[in-house]
Amino acid sequence: MNSQKAKVHYSEEFENMMISKANELESLGLTEGILDEKTLEGIKVYIDKVPAMCMYKVAMKKDAPVLAGKTICAGADSIL
């Protein structure tokens, strides 16, 4: 069987939300936190950690100076 990865497209709003939360976490010295408790309960943002249920992953480049060289992920360690 030929296995292919699915291509998923994320909105610019979601990506901006991820980067903003990652910047907030980095400034607080944290490596993970809830993305948005009101709308995305249970989904966390992780810095330099890939959760078991990863739905978004990006390696940050020079255009995000605070996060440059870090990997940002969204997802959860488990689903309840």
N, C-alpha and C positions, 0 to 999 in steps of 0.2 A: 504494500500500500504506500502510495506517495503522500507524505505528510507535508503540508504547506502552512506557514504561519498566516494567520488572518491579519489584514490591514485594518486598523481602527483609526479613525480620525477624531481628534479632540477639538473642541471649540477653543478659540483664542481666549475666551473668558475663563475656561477651565484651566488652561495652561498658565494664565496670569495669576489665577487664584493659587495654584500650586507653587509658583515661584515666590509670590508674596508671603505665603505661609512658611516656606522654606527659609526665606530671609528673616522672618520673625523668629523662627525657631533658632536659627544660627545666632542671632543677636542675643537670645536668652541662654545660649550655651546648651540647647537641647538638640537631640537627634531625631525625635519623633513627636508628633502631636496630631490631634483631630483636625482634619481639613476645615470643616464647617459644621458645627453642631446642629444648626437649624435645617440645613438642606441635605447634607451628606453624612448623616450620623453613622459612625462606625468606620468610615474611611479615614485613614491616617496618611500623613505625609512623613516620609522617612528620608533622612540624609545619610548617605553611604551605607544603607542597609536595604536589602531586597526582601520584602515580606513574602510569605508563602503564597498569598493570593495577590500578586502584583498586577495592576491594571494599567499602569503608566510608569514609564522609566525614561529618564533623560540624563545624559552626561552634560553638565554645565560647562560652558566655554567662557572665554574671556569677556564676552558681552555682559556677563553677570559677575562683576568683580568679587563680591562677597562670597559667592558660591562657586567660583571658578575651580574646576578640577574635581568637584564633588558630584556624586550621583544622587538624583532626586527621584523618589518612587512614591506612588500612591497605591494604596491597597489595604490589606489587613493580614494579620497573622493567622486568623481563622474566621470562619463565618458561623454565627450562632444560629 
